[in-house]
Amino acid sequence: MHWASARSTQADLADAVVEAAAAVSARLDGATPDLALAFISQEHAAAYDRLPDLLAAGLAPRRMIGCSAGGVIGGGREVERRPGLALIAAVLPGVDVETFALDPRALPAAGAPPAAWEAALGVRASSRPHLVLLPDPFSCDAEGVLRGLDAAYPAATKLGGLASGARAPGGNALYRDAAMRRAGLVGVALAGDVAVDTIVAQGCRPIGEPMFVTGVDGRVIHALDGRRPLDVLQGLVERADARDRRLFGHSLFLGVVMRAQVEYAQGDFLIRNIVGLDGERGALAVAALVEPGAVVQFHLRDAETSADDLEALLARHDRVRRPAGALLFSCLGRGESLYGHADHDSSAFRRRLGDVPLAGFFCNGEIGPVQGVTFLHGYTSSFGLFRSARGG
């Protein structure tokens, strides 16, 4: 397989497509791509509907998906707060490529059988596909979709991001082949000679010790190792240094372990927001359903922690399995606003994995697996690394 990526910051969309498509085509040695993914910044909103025709003329990919974005990532660089078009395309011998689109009014109901999801996507689970998903946050219940797809396609790697750039329903753009839509979800299924590795950098570090949830009612935790959560937190604050004490006020999260194990390390937790503290009862409300007996640990996040977390996760990746191409779905809260400069995550990726074609966008929510279960994340960078399953 052969991947290529490019970006353009031309203010005129037609010029941007010509520039990016020419660069991608040259890197593919003129071959017609089996798949292209395009991400278009909100500065091009007035021309969203022109993208499919422009891309068909400039690159003519056999299949295409894409979406609008608050910022784009292409050619291994990040473009924020200015016009940007990111394009990545691939020649995929031995890979079946099927794009799909889901209307929000026709999504399978909660608890629908796997066959309903297979029918909706037009993709058989027996083909063992990998799925890239681009939902619209205003019209699509992304978490419900992920639950349904995990049940219907248990062997599939699922990753992606929620379209961004709009502030109201109907403002985002979703692309599938020659068509643009304003709601629902678009995606692509890849089956055959393709493997997908994932890196989900949630940008947090654990503090204190892992604890068992010994009292809980849905999303409200009443006891951790038999103690009130508020008392546990007060103890952590008292032992924290000055830097961490500042973070407790605005960057405190709870990590939930997704499977039983003996030891727990950074990256083993699903990070979720703390949405409230009951000062009278000492209880803790979390943006996740928590089971009795679950193992949890408090986490903190800042720019330094986020950078360290990404470096550690990238370092774990086996460079022997070098990807042919990669996608990056990064939170709008990362990038320049978190690190103070551009290209942080894409530069870290390049340092660790080399000059792999990389593209993506800054999302309203990021999709990626943690311990084998697919989740919608926030403040995360979710990478998908694509390679031949046969090692070619």
Long-range contacts (C-beta under 8 A, 24 or more apart in sequence): 1-90, 1-91, 1-92, 1-93, 1-95, 1-193, 1-194, 1-324, 1-325, 1-386, 1-387, 1-388, 1-392, 2-28, 2-29, 2-31, 2-90, 2-91, 2-324, 3-88, 3-89, 3-90, 3-324, 3-325, 3-326, 3-356, 3-357, 3-386, 4-28, 4-88, 4-89, 4-90, 4-325, 4-357, 5-74, 5-75, 5-76, 5-86, 5-87, 5-88, 5-89, 5-325, 5-357, 5-358, 5-359, 6-74, 6-75, 6-86, 6-87, 6-88, 7-72, 7-73, 7-74, 7-75, 7-77, 7-79, 7-84, 7-85, 7-86, 7-87, 7-359, 8-74, 8-84, 8-85, 8-87, 9-79, 9-82, 9-83, 9-84, 10-83, 10-85, 11-43, 11-83, 13-40, 13-44, 13-47, 13-50, 13-51, 13-54, 13-85, 14-50, 14-54, 16-44, 16-83, 16-84, 16-85, 17-51, 17-54, 17-55, 17-58, 17-85, 17-87, 18-58, 20-58, 20-74, 20-85, 20-86, 20-87, 21-55, 21-58, 21-59, 21-87, 22-58, 23-75, 24-59, 24-87, 24-88, 24-89, 25-58, 25-59, 27-357, 28-89, 28-91, 31-91, 32-60, 32-61, 32-62, 32-91, 33-59, 33-61, 33-62, 33-89, 33-90, 33-91, 34-61, 34-62, 34-63, 34-90, 34-91, 34-92, 34-95, 34-97, 35-61, 35-62, 35-63, 35-64, 35-89, 35-90, 35-92, 35-97, 35-188, 35-190, 36-61, 36-63, 36-64, 36-66, 36-87, 36-88, 36-89, 36-90, 37-64, 37-65, 37-66, 37-87, 37-88, 37-89, 37-132, 37-188, 37-327, 37-359, 38-64, 38-65, 38-66, 38-85, 38-86, 38-87, 38-175, 39-66, 39-67, 39-68, 39-69, 39-72, 39-73, 39-74, 39-85, 39-86, 39-87, 39-359, 39-360, 39-361, 40-66, 40-67, 40-68, 40-69, 40-72, 40-84, 40-85, 40-86, 40-173, 41-68, 41-69, 41-70, 41-71, 41-72, 41-79, 41-82, 41-83, 41-84, 41-85, 41-165, 42-68, 42-69, 42-70, 42-164, 42-165, 42-166, 43-82, 43-83, 43-84, 44-83, 44-85, 45-165, 45-166, 45-171, 45-173, 48-173, 48-180, 49-173, 49-180, 51-173, 51-175, 51-180, 52-175, 52-177, 52-178, 52-179, 52-180, 53-178, 55-87, 56-178, 59-87, 59-89, 61-89, 62-97, 63-97, 63-98, 63-99, 63-177, 63-188, 64-99, 64-175, 64-176, 64-177, 65-99, 65-132, 65-134, 65-175, 65-176, 65-177, 65-186, 65-187, 65-188, 66-134, 66-174, 66-175, 66-186, 67-134, 67-136, 67-163, 67-172, 67-173, 67-174, 67-175, 67-186, 67-361, 68-163, 68-164, 68-165, 68-166, 68-171, 68-172, 68-173, 68-174, 69-163, 69-164, 69-165, 69-361, 69-362, 69-363, 70-164, 70-165, 70-332, 70-361, 70-362, 70-363, 70-364, 71-164, 71-332, 71-335, 71-361, 71-362, 72-359, 72-360, 72-361, 72-362, 73-328, 73-330, 73-346, 73-358, 73-359, 73-360, 73-361, 73-362, 74-358, 74-359, 75-358, 75-359, 76-346, 76-347, 76-349, 76-350, 76-355, 76-357, 76-358, 77-342, 77-343, 77-346, 78-330, 78-335, 78-336, 78-342, 78-343, 78-344, 78-345, 78-346, 78-362, 80-335, 80-336, 80-342, 80-362, 81-336, 86-359, 86-360, 86-361, 87-359, 88-325, 88-327, 88-357, 88-358, 88-359, 90-324, 90-325, 90-386, 92-190, 92-193, 92-194, 93-193, 94-192, 94-193, 94-194, 94-388, 94-390, 95-190, 95-191, 95-192, 95-193, 95-194, 96-127, 96-129, 96-189, 96-190, 96-191, 96-192, 97-188, 97-189, 97-190, 98-122, 98-123, 98-129, 98-188, 98-189, 98-191, 99-176, 99-177, 99-186, 99-187, 99-188, 99-189, 100-176, 100-186, 100-187, 100-188, 100-189, 101-174, 101-176, 101-179, 101-181, 101-184, 101-185, 101-186, 101-187, 102-140, 102-145, 102-184, 102-185, 102-186, 102-187, 103-183, 103-184, 104-136, 104-139, 104-140, 104-141, 104-183, 104-184, 104-185, 107-140, 107-141, 107-144, 107-145, 107-148, 108-148, 110-144, 110-147, 110-148, 112-148, 114-151, 114-152, 114-153, 115-152, 116-148, 116-152, 117-148, 117-149, 117-151, 117-152, 117-153, 118-152, 121-187, 121-189, 123-153, 123-189, 123-191, 125-152, 125-153, 125-154, 125-155, 125-156, 127-189, 127-191, 127-192, 128-155, 128-156, 128-191, 129-153, 129-156, 129-189, 129-190, 129-191, 130-156, 130-157, 130-158, 130-189, 130-190, 130-191, 130-194, 130-195, 130-196, 131-156, 131-157, 131-158, 131-159, 131-160, 131-187, 131-188, 131-189, 131-190, 132-159, 132-160, 132-187, 132-188, 132-190, 132-327, 132-384, 133-158, 133-159, 133-160, 133-185, 133-187, 133-367, 134-160, 134-161, 134-162, 134-163, 134-174, 134-185, 134-186, 134-187, 135-160, 135-162, 135-163, 135-184, 135-185, 136-162, 136-163, 136-172, 136-174, 136-182, 136-183, 136-184, 136-185, 137-162, 137-163, 137-164, 137-172, 137-364, 137-365, 138-166, 138-168, 138-169, 138-170, 138-171, 138-172, 138-183, 139-169, 139-183, 139-184, 140-183, 140-184, 140-185, 142-185, 142-365, 142-367, 142-376, 143-375, 143-376, 145-185, 146-367, 146-374, 146-375, 146-376, 149-374, 150-373, 150-374, 157-196, 157-198, 157-369, 157-384, 158-367, 158-368, 158-369, 158-374, 159-196, 159-198, 159-327, 159-329, 159-367, 159-368, 159-369, 159-382, 159-384, 160-187, 160-329, 160-366, 160-367, 160-382, 161-329, 161-330, 161-360, 161-361, 161-363, 161-364, 161-365, 161-366, 161-367, 161-382, 162-363, 162-364, 162-365, 162-366, 162-367, 162-376, 163-363, 163-364, 164-332, 164-361, 164-362, 164-363, 164-364, 190-386, 192-389, 193-388, 193-389, 193-390, 193-392, 194-386, 194-387, 194-388, 194-389, 195-386, 195-387, 195-388, 195-389, 196-384, 196-385, 196-386, 197-317, 197-321, 197-323, 197-384, 197-385, 197-387, 198-368, 198-369, 198-382, 198-383, 198-384, 198-385, 199-313, 199-314, 199-317, 199-381, 199-382, 199-383, 199-385, 200-313, 200-366, 200-368, 200-369, 200-370, 200-377, 200-380, 200-381, 200-382, 200-383, 201-306, 201-309, 201-310, 201-313, 201-345, 201-380, 201-381, 201-382, 201-383, 202-267, 202-269, 202-270, 202-271, 202-309, 202-377, 202-379, 202-380, 203-271, 203-301, 203-305, 203-306, 203-309, 203-310, 203-334, 203-379, 203-380, 203-381, 204-253, 204-255, 204-266, 204-269, 204-271, 204-299, 204-300, 204-301, 204-305, 204-306, 204-309, 205-266, 205-299, 205-300, 205-301, 205-305, 205-308, 205-309, 206-255, 206-264, 206-266, 206-269, 206-297, 206-298, 206-299, 207-236, 207-240, 207-244, 207-297, 207-298, 207-299, 207-300, 208-232, 208-235, 208-236, 208-297, 208-298, 209-297, 210-257, 210-264, 210-295, 210-296, 210-297, 211-295, 211-296, 211-297, 212-293, 212-294, 212-295, 213-290, 213-291, 213-292, 213-293, 213-294, 213-295, 213-296, 214-292, 214-293, 215-292, 216-290, 216-291, 216-292, 216-294, 218-289, 218-290, 219-275, 219-285, 219-286, 219-287, 219-288, 219-289, 219-290, 220-283, 220-284, 220-285, 220-286, 221-283, 221-284, 221-285, 221-286, 221-290, 221-296, 222-281, 222-282, 222-283, 224-296, 228-281, 228-282, 228-283, 229-277, 229-282, 229-283, 229-284, 230-277, 230-278, 230-279, 230-282, 230-283, 230-284, 231-282, 232-298, 233-277, 233-284, 233-298, 236-298, 244-300, 247-300, 247-301, 247-302, 248-300, 251-300, 251-301, 251-302, 252-298, 252-299, 252-300, 253-298, 253-299, 253-300, 253-301, 254-284, 254-286, 254-288, 254-296, 254-297, 254-298, 254-299, 255-296, 255-297, 255-298, 255-299, 256-286, 256-288, 256-290, 256-294, 256-295, 256-296, 257-294, 257-295, 257-296, 257-297, 257-371, 258-370, 258-371, 258-372, 258-373, 259-371, 259-372, 260-295, 264-295, 264-297, 266-309, 266-312, 267-309, 267-312, 267-313, 268-371, 269-296, 269-297, 269-299, 269-370, 270-370, 270-371, 270-373, 270-375, 271-299, 271-377, 271-379, 271-380, 273-378, 301-379, 303-338, 303-339, 303-340, 306-334, 306-338, 306-339, 306-379, 307-339, 307-344, 307-348, 310-345, 310-348, 310-381, 311-348, 311-352, 314-348, 314-349, 314-352, 314-353, 315-352, 317-352, 317-353, 317-385, 319-352, 319-353, 319-354, 321-385, 321-387, 322-353, 322-354, 322-356, 322-387, 323-353, 323-356, 323-385, 323-386, 323-387, 324-356, 324-357, 324-386, 324-387, 324-388, 325-356, 325-357, 325-358, 325-386, 326-353, 326-356, 326-357, 326-358, 326-359, 326-383, 326-384, 326-385, 326-386, 327-358, 327-359, 327-360, 327-383, 327-384, 327-386, 328-358, 328-359, 328-360, 328-381, 328-382, 328-383, 329-360, 329-361, 329-363, 329-366, 329-367, 329-368, 329-381, 329-382, 329-383, 329-384, 330-360, 330-361, 330-362, 330-363, 330-366, 330-380, 330-381, 330-382, 331-362, 331-363, 331-365, 331-366, 331-377, 331-378, 331-379, 331-380, 331-381, 332-362, 332-363, 332-364, 333-378, 333-379, 334-362, 334-379, 334-381, 335-362, 345-381, 349-383, 353-385, 356-385
